[in-house]
Amino acid sequence: MHYTIRGVRIEDFPALRDIELAVFGAVECCNYFIKMIPHLFPASCLIAEENGQIAGYSLGAVDGHDPLRAWILTVAVKPQFQNRGFGKELTCRLMQAMEARGTRSFVLTVEPGNPARALYQRLGFHDIKFEPDCYGPGGDRYYMERKV
């Protein structure tokens, strides 16, 4: 497998939207937010490409109340690229980039049945709380944290 991890580009909007649709079945974030990702998060959005095809992306942001904490907002990999290490690589590279800028802890939310939860546990994340209906009815989520 030959792939690269690179920073997001403005022209990646269609690919980001397509990943959201492929992974989540509908755009959980609005198109406007996805369009703004390359403008607002150029240093904390990474793209995985294999042979010129965008396979997935990760997105992080510094917590507005605690500059030493960052949120991993999403790690999404198209179904045909899943179970090949892209999610792990995107997560690890994102954390490395954010740690280099001073982040000392990471927080994320994940659905109870999402297999990525086991990946996050292997990467040192632990549950800090469970919130039923976090994103509306049926949108239960675990909050997980990893300290540097």
ROFI-419626 format. One record per residue (C-alpha): residue in one letter; z, x, y. Coordinates in steps of 0.001 Angstrom, whole numbers, plus 500000, padded with zeros to 6 digits. Last residue first. Layout:
REM ROFI-419626
A; Z; X; Y
...
This chain:
REM ROFI-419626
V; 526589; 500017; 513596
K; 528043; 496564; 512975
R; 526111; 493975; 511011
E; 526569; 490260; 511573
M; 525509; 487041; 509870
Y; 525511; 483477; 511155
Y; 524752; 481070; 508342
R; 522546; 478165; 509270
D; 522159; 474434; 508681
G; 519084; 472822; 510234
G; 519342; 469556; 508324
P; 519856; 467556; 511514
G; 519411; 469827; 514546
Y; 519204; 473586; 514933
C; 522810; 474359; 513933
D; 523020; 471184; 511841
P; 525897; 472695; 509867
E; 527168; 475985; 511261
F; 528463; 478635; 508880
K; 530354; 481612; 510233
I; 530710; 485402; 510118
D; 528673; 486078; 507004
H; 528037; 489756; 506294
F; 525145; 492068; 507160
G; 525010; 495512; 505546
L; 521310; 495871; 504722
R; 521894; 494534; 501202
Q; 523409; 491406; 502781
Y; 520344; 491004; 505006
L; 518106; 491221; 501944
A; 520198; 488580; 500161
R; 519816; 486256; 503179
A; 516072; 486853; 503102
P; 515951; 484596; 500019
N; 516450; 481594; 502370
G; 518604; 478931; 500731
P; 521436; 478912; 503298
E; 519074; 479169; 506271
V; 519553; 482326; 508332
T; 521072; 483187; 511688
L; 521203; 486666; 513148
V; 523677; 489055; 514752
F; 523444; 492799; 515272
S; 526127; 495203; 516456
R; 526280; 498499; 518348
T; 523078; 498330; 520384
G; 522699; 501350; 522669
R; 518969; 501850; 523210
A; 518531; 503968; 520069
E; 520341; 501194; 518188
M; 517594; 498793; 519307
A; 514806; 500947; 517892
Q; 516685; 501557; 514657
M; 517470; 497843; 514282
L; 513797; 496937; 514722
R; 512743; 499602; 512218
C; 515215; 498298; 509661
T; 514197; 494652; 510057
L; 510452; 495340; 509995
E; 510845; 497606; 506953
K; 512946; 495070; 505065
G; 510560; 492224; 505838
F; 507496; 494291; 504918
G; 508910; 495439; 501584
R; 506298; 493912; 499255
N; 508009; 490636; 498372
Q; 505980; 488755; 501009
F; 502477; 489793; 502083
Q; 500595; 486692; 500843
P; 503365; 484482; 502266
K; 503013; 485801; 505834
V; 506059; 487789; 506926
A; 508593; 486587; 509490
V; 511628; 488402; 510849
T; 513114; 486383; 513649
L; 515660; 486358; 516446
I; 517515; 489480; 515423
W; 520155; 489232; 518088
A; 521560; 492271; 519814
R; 525112; 493226; 520764
L; 526104; 496156; 523003
P; 524866; 494327; 526118
D; 527335; 491478; 525500
H; 526813; 488213; 527374
G; 522994; 488256; 527580
D; 522736; 489389; 523966
V; 519966; 491977; 523648
A; 516841; 490640; 521985
G; 515107; 491143; 518656
L; 511779; 490157; 517159
S; 510238; 491079; 513835
Y; 506636; 490614; 512787
G; 504398; 489938; 509842
A; 501222; 490743; 507944
I; 498754; 491454; 510751
Q; 495468; 492525; 509148
G; 494009; 495889; 510179
N; 494329; 497415; 506704
E; 497957; 496340; 506530
E; 499715; 495595; 509780
A; 503403; 495058; 510492
I; 504192; 494105; 514107
L; 507355; 494969; 516008
C; 509009; 493116; 518866
S; 511892; 494804; 520667
A; 510251; 497055; 523256
P; 507545; 494598; 524332
F; 510058; 491733; 524503
L; 509273; 489639; 527588
H; 505504; 490045; 527930
P; 504648; 490407; 524245
I; 506940; 487452; 523395
M; 505623; 485165; 526162
K; 502880; 483545; 524049
I; 505455; 482801; 521336
F; 507688; 481141; 523926
Y; 504813; 479006; 525243
N; 503750; 478079; 521720
C; 507156; 476505; 521111
C; 509423; 478076; 518560
E; 509711; 476341; 515209
V; 505919; 476307; 514933
A; 505293; 474354; 511804
G; 505137; 475274; 508145
F; 507793; 477957; 508669
V; 506031; 480970; 507192
A; 502353; 480125; 507643
L; 502794; 478351; 510987
E; 505015; 481086; 512431
I; 502613; 483743; 511146
D; 499655; 481956; 512745
R; 501459; 481800; 516111
L; 502192; 485529; 515977
A; 498554; 486225; 515015
P; 497227; 484132; 517910
F; 499609; 485887; 520364
D; 498735; 489455; 519272
E; 496479; 490035; 522320
I; 499519; 490833; 524463
R; 500457; 493668; 522141
V; 503519; 494055; 519913
G; 504750; 497492; 518953
R; 503634; 499097; 515743
I; 504493; 499234; 512048
T; 501710; 500514; 509849
Y; 500551; 499704; 506347
H; 498992; 501384; 503366
M; 500000; 500000; 500000
